[in-house]
Amino acid sequence: MMTTNKMTPPPATAGLRHVALNVNDLPTCERFYVELLGMAVEWRPDEDNVYLSSGNDNLALHRCAQKPAGQQFLDHIGFVLKTPQDVDAWYEFLLANGVKAKSKPRTHRDGARSFYCYDPEGVLVQLIYHPPIAEVN
């Protein structure tokens, strides 16, 4: 269990805006995030790494020869959408492009609406309209 000390905390973070994923098939994963989800290549330092962005975030894809040993604790990553209707449109678009869905769109008790699908490496991706952050850039 973490204990807090008596120091004054620094200013709050700007939020979670960077995720890095190890992937086996870098080109296929890059196509999923760029061609289907609309991210742009920000930087490609070498053939084994690419950094993508939607304008206010950063997703790093790192080629790895094999899955890391040990248990992975990542549950899913999420992309925020601006309206509940966008959730349904994205669901139909991704299905039409052969993306495997884990769930159909549904509205949550807090007013959010989302669905889950898988990227080419099996990472669970949520597309979500979440009112408190939907309009935040």
Backbone as numpy.savetxt, mean C-alpha at the origin, in Angstrom:
# Nx Ny Nz CAx CAy CAz Cx Cy Cz
7.18 -4.69 27.74 6.34 -3.50 27.74 7.22 -2.26 27.74
6.84 -1.28 26.91 7.60 -0.04 26.85 7.28 0.85 28.03
8.29 1.53 28.51 8.06 2.51 29.55 8.34 3.88 28.97
7.65 4.88 29.46 7.89 6.24 28.98 8.77 6.94 30.00
9.69 7.75 29.46 10.52 8.52 30.36 9.92 9.90 30.50
10.58 10.76 31.23 10.03 12.07 31.54 10.39 13.14 30.50
11.06 12.75 29.41 11.41 13.73 28.38 10.15 14.23 27.68
10.20 15.46 27.22 9.12 16.00 26.40 9.26 15.39 25.01
8.18 14.86 24.46 8.30 14.24 23.13 8.58 15.30 22.06
9.25 14.90 20.99 9.46 15.81 19.88 8.14 16.05 19.16
8.10 16.96 18.17 6.86 17.17 17.42 6.37 15.87 16.78
5.06 15.79 16.57 4.46 14.59 15.99 5.03 14.31 14.61
5.01 13.06 14.21 5.47 12.70 12.87 4.47 13.21 11.84
4.84 13.18 10.58 3.95 13.59 9.48 3.10 12.41 9.02
3.15 11.29 9.72 2.36 10.13 9.36 3.19 9.09 8.62
2.62 7.93 8.45 3.29 6.84 7.76 3.18 7.09 6.26
4.30 7.33 5.62 4.29 7.67 4.20 5.30 6.84 3.41
5.94 5.86 4.05 6.93 5.05 3.35 6.79 3.59 3.78
6.74 2.71 2.79 6.72 1.27 3.02 7.73 0.66 2.06
8.48 -0.33 2.52 9.43 -1.05 1.67 9.06 -2.53 1.67
8.98 -3.10 0.46 8.63 -4.51 0.33 9.74 -5.27 -0.38
10.06 -6.45 0.12 10.95 -7.37 -0.59 10.09 -8.15 -1.57
10.54 -8.23 -2.83 9.78 -8.93 -3.85 10.70 -9.83 -4.66
10.15 -10.92 -5.15 10.92 -11.82 -6.01 10.88 -11.35 -7.46
9.72 -10.95 -7.93 9.54 -10.55 -9.33 9.35 -9.04 -9.40
10.45 -8.32 -9.44 10.41 -6.86 -9.41 9.64 -6.28 -10.60
9.88 -6.71 -11.84 9.15 -6.11 -12.96 7.62 -6.27 -12.86
7.16 -7.44 -12.46 5.72 -7.68 -12.34 5.12 -6.83 -11.23
5.79 -6.72 -10.11 5.30 -5.89 -9.01 5.31 -4.41 -9.40
6.36 -3.99 -10.08 6.42 -2.60 -10.53 5.24 -2.30 -11.45
4.95 -3.19 -12.39 3.81 -2.98 -13.29 2.50 -2.87 -12.52
2.30 -3.72 -11.50 1.07 -3.67 -10.69 0.90 -2.29 -10.06
1.93 -1.81 -9.39 1.82 -0.53 -8.67 1.82 0.67 -9.62
2.53 0.59 -10.75 2.58 1.72 -11.68 1.41 1.69 -12.66
1.24 0.59 -13.39 0.23 0.54 -14.44 -1.19 0.40 -13.90
-1.37 -0.35 -12.82 -2.72 -0.54 -12.30 -3.09 0.46 -11.22
-2.19 0.72 -10.27 -2.53 1.62 -9.17 -2.11 3.06 -9.43
-1.40 3.32 -10.51 -1.11 4.69 -10.91 0.05 5.37 -10.21
0.92 4.62 -9.56 2.09 5.23 -8.95 3.11 5.56 -10.03
4.03 6.46 -9.72 5.07 6.85 -10.66 6.43 6.43 -10.11
7.34 6.09 -11.02 8.70 5.78 -10.60 9.36 7.08 -10.17
9.82 7.09 -8.94 10.50 8.26 -8.39 12.00 8.16 -8.60
12.53 6.93 -8.40 13.98 6.75 -8.46 14.27 5.27 -8.64
15.24 4.97 -9.50 15.69 3.59 -9.70 17.21 3.59 -9.52
17.67 3.34 -8.29 19.12 3.40 -8.05 19.90 2.30 -8.76
19.26 1.16 -9.02 19.90 0.04 -9.71 18.82 -0.93 -10.16
19.21 -2.03 -10.80 18.22 -2.96 -11.34 17.47 -3.77 -10.28
17.90 -3.68 -9.03 17.27 -4.46 -7.97 16.38 -3.62 -7.05
16.24 -2.34 -7.32 15.48 -1.46 -6.44 14.76 -0.39 -7.24
13.52 -0.10 -6.84 12.76 0.98 -7.45 11.92 1.64 -6.37
11.85 2.96 -6.43 11.08 3.74 -5.48 9.93 4.40 -6.23
8.72 4.20 -5.74 7.50 4.67 -6.39 6.80 5.70 -5.51
5.97 6.54 -6.12 5.24 7.53 -5.35 3.90 7.86 -6.01
2.93 8.22 -5.17 1.65 8.73 -5.63 1.60 10.25 -5.43
2.71 10.82 -5.02 2.78 12.25 -4.81 3.00 12.66 -3.36
2.48 11.87 -2.43 2.66 12.20 -1.01 3.07 10.98 -0.20
3.65 9.98 -0.89 4.06 8.75 -0.22 5.26 8.16 -0.95
5.76 7.06 -0.46 6.89 6.40 -1.10 6.81 4.91 -0.82
6.83 4.12 -1.91 6.83 2.67 -1.81 8.11 2.17 -2.45
8.93 1.50 -1.68 10.18 0.93 -2.19 9.97 -0.55 -2.46
10.39 -0.98 -3.66 10.37 -2.40 -4.01 11.80 -2.86 -4.14
12.19 -3.85 -3.35 13.56 -4.37 -3.33 13.54 -5.83 -3.78
14.27 -6.12 -4.85 14.34 -7.50 -5.34 15.11 -8.34 -4.32
14.55 -9.50 -4.00 15.26 -10.44 -3.14 15.18 -11.82 -3.80
16.23 -12.58 -3.66 16.29 -13.90 -4.30 15.33 -14.89 -3.66
15.09 -14.73 -2.37 14.19 -15.63 -1.66 13.49 -14.88 -0.56
12.37 -15.42 -0.11 11.63 -14.78 0.96 12.50 -14.74 2.22
12.43 -13.63 2.97 13.21 -13.56 4.21 12.83 -14.68 5.17
13.80 -15.16 5.92 13.55 -16.21 6.91 12.79 -15.61 8.09
12.05 -16.43 8.76 11.32 -15.97 9.93 9.93 -15.48 9.57
9.19 -15.12 10.59 7.82 -14.70 10.40 7.74 -13.25 9.95
6.89 -12.98 8.98 6.64 -11.62 8.51 5.43 -11.08 9.27
5.55 -9.88 9.79 4.47 -9.32 10.58 3.60 -8.33 9.82
3.93 -8.06 8.56 3.12 -7.15 7.76 1.76 -7.78 7.51
0.70 -7.08 7.84 -0.65 -7.57 7.57 -1.10 -7.11 6.19
-1.03 -5.81 5.93 -1.40 -5.27 4.63 -0.90 -3.84 4.49
-0.95 -3.34 3.26 -0.70 -1.93 3.02 -1.98 -1.36 2.43
-2.18 -0.05 2.55 -3.42 0.54 2.09 -3.21 1.77 1.23
-4.12 1.94 0.27 -4.15 3.13 -0.57 -5.47 3.84 -0.29
-5.39 5.13 0.06 -6.56 5.92 0.41 -7.24 6.44 -0.84
-8.56 6.32 -0.88 -9.37 6.82 -1.98 -10.23 7.98 -1.49
-10.65 8.86 -2.40 -11.33 10.09 -2.01 -12.83 9.95 -1.78
-13.48 8.93 -2.38 -14.92 8.77 -2.19 -15.27 7.29 -2.03
-16.42 6.99 -1.43 -16.85 5.59 -1.34 -17.06 4.98 -2.72
-17.52 5.78 -3.68 -17.76 5.28 -5.03 -16.45 4.86 -5.71
-15.36 5.54 -5.35 -14.05 5.17 -5.91 -13.67 3.75 -5.53
-14.08 3.31 -4.34 -13.77 1.95 -3.89 -14.35 0.93 -4.87
-15.62 1.12 -5.22 -16.29 0.19 -6.14 -15.67 0.25 -7.54
-15.33 1.44 -7.98 -14.72 1.59 -9.31 -13.36 0.88 -9.36
-12.56 1.04 -8.30 -11.26 0.37 -8.26 -11.42 -1.14 -8.20
-12.39 -1.62 -7.46 -12.64 -3.06 -7.37 -12.91 -3.63 -8.76
-13.81 -3.01 -9.50 -14.15 -3.48 -10.84 -12.95 -3.39 -11.78
-12.20 -2.29 -11.71 -11.03 -2.11 -12.57 -9.98 -3.18 -12.32
-9.65 -3.42 -11.06 -8.61 -4.40 -10.75 -9.06 -5.82 -11.11
-10.31 -6.16 -10.85 -10.81 -7.48 -11.26 -10.70 -7.63 -12.78
-11.06 -6.60 -13.52 -11.00 -6.65 -14.98 -9.57 -6.81 -15.49
-8.60 -6.46 -14.64 -7.19 -6.58 -15.01 -6.54 -7.81 -14.39
-7.34 -8.76 -13.95 -6.82 -10.03 -13.47 -6.24 -10.04 -12.07
-6.51 -9.00 -11.30 -6.01 -8.94 -9.93 -6.92 -9.78 -9.04
-6.32 -10.61 -8.19 -7.08 -11.48 -7.29 -7.56 -10.67 -6.08
-8.87 -10.68 -5.86 -9.46 -9.99 -4.71 -9.59 -10.95 -3.54
-9.38 -10.44 -2.35 -9.62 -11.22 -1.14 -11.05 -10.99 -0.64
-11.55 -9.78 -0.86 -12.89 -9.44 -0.39 -13.56 -8.50 -1.39
-14.87 -8.41 -1.26 -15.64 -7.45 -2.04 -15.71 -6.14 -1.25
-16.01 -5.03 -1.93 -16.17 -3.77 -1.19 -17.26 -3.86 -0.14
-16.98 -3.25 1.00 -17.98 -3.20 2.06 -17.81 -1.91 2.85
-18.90 -1.47 3.45 -18.87 -0.27 4.29 -18.70 -0.71 5.74
-17.76 -0.10 6.41 -17.44 -0.43 7.80 -18.31 0.40 8.76
-18.34 0.00 10.02 -19.16 0.68 11.02 -18.77 2.14 11.20
-17.49 2.50 10.92 -17.03 3.88 11.10 -17.26 4.75 9.86
-17.94 4.20 8.84 -18.20 4.96 7.62 -17.17 4.76 6.53
-16.09 4.06 6.84 -15.08 3.76 5.83 -15.65 2.71 4.87
-15.10 2.64 3.67 -15.48 1.62 2.70 -14.21 1.11 2.06
-14.08 -0.22 1.93 -12.83 -0.76 1.40 -13.01 -2.17 0.86
-11.96 -2.63 0.21 -11.81 -4.04 -0.17 -10.33 -4.36 -0.15
-10.04 -5.67 -0.19 -8.66 -6.14 -0.19 -8.40 -6.94 -1.45
-7.16 -6.80 -1.97 -6.71 -7.60 -3.10 -5.24 -7.96 -2.86
-4.67 -8.75 -3.76 -3.28 -9.18 -3.62 -2.43 -8.60 -4.74
-1.22 -8.16 -4.39 -0.28 -7.76 -5.43 0.34 -9.02 -6.01
1.18 -8.93 -7.04 1.73 -10.14 -7.67 2.56 -11.02 -6.75
3.07 -10.49 -5.64 3.86 -11.29 -4.70 3.02 -11.82 -3.54
1.72 -11.51 -3.54 0.85 -11.98 -2.47 0.70 -11.03 -1.31
1.23 -9.80 -1.42 1.05 -8.80 -0.36 -0.40 -8.35 -0.40
-1.03 -8.32 0.76 -2.41 -7.89 0.87 -2.47 -6.37 0.76
-3.27 -5.86 -0.18 -3.40 -4.43 -0.44 -4.85 -4.03 -0.21
-5.05 -3.01 0.62 -6.39 -2.50 0.87 -6.58 -1.18 0.12
-7.68 -1.04 -0.58 -8.07 0.24 -1.16 -9.23 0.73 -0.32
-9.06 1.91 0.29 -9.99 2.35 1.33 -10.35 3.81 1.22
-11.64 4.08 1.39 -12.14 5.42 1.64 -12.30 5.50 3.15
-11.56 6.37 3.80 -11.61 6.53 5.25 -11.83 8.03 5.50
-13.05 8.43 5.90 -13.40 9.85 5.97 -12.37 10.77 6.64
-11.77 10.42 7.77 -10.85 11.39 8.39 -9.61 11.72 7.56
-9.22 10.81 6.64 -8.00 11.06 5.87 -8.22 11.10 4.37
-9.45 10.91 3.91 -9.70 10.82 2.48 -9.35 12.10 1.74
-9.53 13.24 2.34 -9.27 14.51 1.66 -7.93 15.13 2.04
-7.18 14.48 2.92 -5.86 15.00 3.33 -4.86 14.68 2.24
-4.10 15.63 1.82 -3.07 15.38 0.80 -1.83 14.98 1.45
